[in-house]
Amino acid sequence: MMLYEFGPTRSIRARWMLQELGVEFDAVSVDLTQREHCSPDFLELNPAGRVPVLVDGDLVLNESAAIVIYLAEKYPDRGFIPADLKLRADFYRWILFAVTELEQPWWRIAKHTHLYPKEDRLPAEVALARRDFLPMAAVLETHMRGRNYVVGDRVTAADFLVAYTLDVAEEMQLLDECPALRSYLTRMYARPCAPRRIADIFRAMRSGEVSA
């Protein structure tokens, strides 16, 4: 397998899943700062021009959540996707919650604080996105009180996806009122196969270290 990735992006979700599975893969860095994601070769893999992209034989798959789910389902014996139907429904529910209710607001914040050209940034969008994010974070905060994992009583692929989503939110100082989520983040990133946290990757990039 090959994973096309770039340090602090949603590539982390796919990398985390692969590392937890312990399967061999080749990492291919796609430097977004050098616009390598716009090269003809990369656009053949993903016309959307975004990372991550997983190549597994003749399968070329983009979208980080899809990659995580695919890998969990490819190796069901590893236990990262629930076998029980009701637990699996909950598994999908929290993955979709993370990529819609949590990720979309902080993605809007990122666009209007540093991704868009300065003339296109709208401060009001940042305030609105925060207002959208906070009550949804409170929903997950309540769910996680007294729990170690998002679904059931053991770690699943949903945890790797949710933890990364929350780590971005933490970088944006959106979790100040969510002690259960911050504790959950600490536990998840303490796992032996966890990737580096976003703050550590950014520090490494600023110092010129390899970002993966």
Buried (B, 14 or more C-beta within 10 A) or exposed (E): BBBBBBBBBBBBBBBBBBBBBEBEBEBBBBEBEEEBBEEEEBEEBBEEBBBBBBBBEEEBBBBBBBBBBBBBEBBEEBEBBBEEEEBBEBBBEBBEBBBEBBBBBBBBBBBBBEEEEEEEBEEEBBEBBBEBBBEBBEEBBEBBEEEBBBBBEEBBBBBBBBBBBBBBBBBBEBBEEBEBBBEBBEBBBEBEEBBBBBEBBBEBBEEEEEBB
